[in-house]
């Protein structure tokens, strides 16, 4: 078992029930998300909640939410003794970015990924910097940052997956 957090950074009001339906389907428990206005952008809502479930739960949540293209969201999953941690970020413009994380929440870029970045950069230092930035999810972080700050200090709700 593992746990994580779902951050819905921005959602049009009309998508709120669809988000709840998607999350309920993955977690297997009826729940109502506590929605709040997203102060970073008028007319949008935001929500945060924690979850507990099996190791595939984080990926299942992302799969369920990815079809709701107007959402900005992140899903985190803590590592276990047998699995790596993960962070998925989604924006309407960029799609999904997945990163493996360590116990401290740092993004881990594998040797093969670094080699691929170096190969695509072909000796160009600026190109390598861009490639590594994408590997670390910088374009997603830049897009989501204003929405993240708008949610600071909001209480969390724990949800548990039915096995």
N, C-alpha and C positions, 0 to 999 in steps of 0.2 A: 504494500500500500504506500501511497505517496500523497502529497497535497500540493496545492498551488493557489494562484489567484487569477481571477478573470477581471480585467479592467476594460469596461466598455467606455472608451474615452469620448466617443460622440456617436449618437444615433438619432436619426429623425424620429419624432414621436410615433409615427405610424409603424416603425419597425420594432418598437418596444415589445409588443406581445409576441412577435416572431422570434425575438431573442430569447424570451422566457420559454417559449415552446421548444426551441432548439436545445437549450440548456437542460430543460426537464427531460427531454428525450435521451440525452447522454447520461445524466446523473441518475435517472430512474426514480426521481422523487418529485412530487409536486412542490413548486416554490414560486414565490413572487419576488421579483427583483425590486429593490428599493431604488427607484429612479429619481434623479435630481436634475435640475436645469444645468446645462453646461455653460458656465459663465464665459468661457472663451469664445463662444459663438452662439448668438441668439437663435432660438428655435430648435436647438439640439438638446438631447438628454445625455446623462452619464450615469454609470453605476459601477460598483465594485463588489465582488464577493469572493470568498475563499471556497475551496472545494477539497474533498478527500476522495480518493478512489484508487483504482489499479493503475499500473504504470502507463497504460495506453489512454488514460482519461484525458490528459492534456491535449494530445493529438486529436482525439475524438471531438473535444470541444471546439478546436480550431476548424476541423472539417465541417462541423455543424454550423458554425458561424460564417464561414468563408463565402457562402452563397448570398449573404446579405451584404451586397457590395458597397452600400453607403456607410457601413460601420467603420470606425477606427477602433481597434481593440488590441489588447495584448493578453496572452495567456502565459503564465509561468508554471513550471512544475519543478518541485524540489528533487534533488537526486536521492537515490536509495542506495543500499549496499550493493545492488546489482544493476542499477541503471543510472545513466547520466541525468543531470537536470536539463531543462529546456526553457527557452523563451521564444514565443512566437509573437511577431508584431504584424499588424495588418493596417494598411491604409487603402482607400479606394484607388488612388493613383498608382501605388507601388505594388499592391498585392501583399503576399505573405513573405516574411523573412523568418527563417528558423535558425536558432543558434543553440549550440550545446553550452551548458553552463556548469561551473564547478560548485563546490559546496558554499563558496562565498558569493555566488551569483555572477562571477566574472564569465565573460564569453570565452570559450575555448575554441581556437582555430586549429584544426589538425595540420599535421605536416603536409599531407597531400593537398590540402586547400591552400596553404601558403605557397607550395610549389606551383600550383595552378595560377595563383595571382602573379607570381614572378614570371611565369611563362607568358601570360597574357600581356604583362607590362613590357616585356622584351627589352629590358635594360633601361627603360624610361622611369626615372625616380618619381615623377609626378603621377604617372600611370600606375605605378606600384602603390603609391599612397591612396589613389582612388580605389584600386582593387581591394586593398586591405580594409578601407573604409566601408565598402559594400559588404565584405565578409563579416565585419563587426556590426553591421546594421545601421551605420550612420545616417543614410538617407531616411530611414524609418524613424530614427530618434529625432532628427530635425523636424520632421512633420508632426510627430506626436508630442513634442516637448511642451508646447503651449497648453495642450489638453491635459497633460499629466499634472502640471502645476495647478490647474483649476480644481483638481481633486484632492489636494493635500489636506489632511486633517479630517477626512470623511471616515466615519465608522465602518467597519467591515462586518459582514455576515458570513458565518460558516455554513457550508452545505456539504452533505455526505452522500456519496454514491451508494445505492443499494446494490449489493453483490448478488 
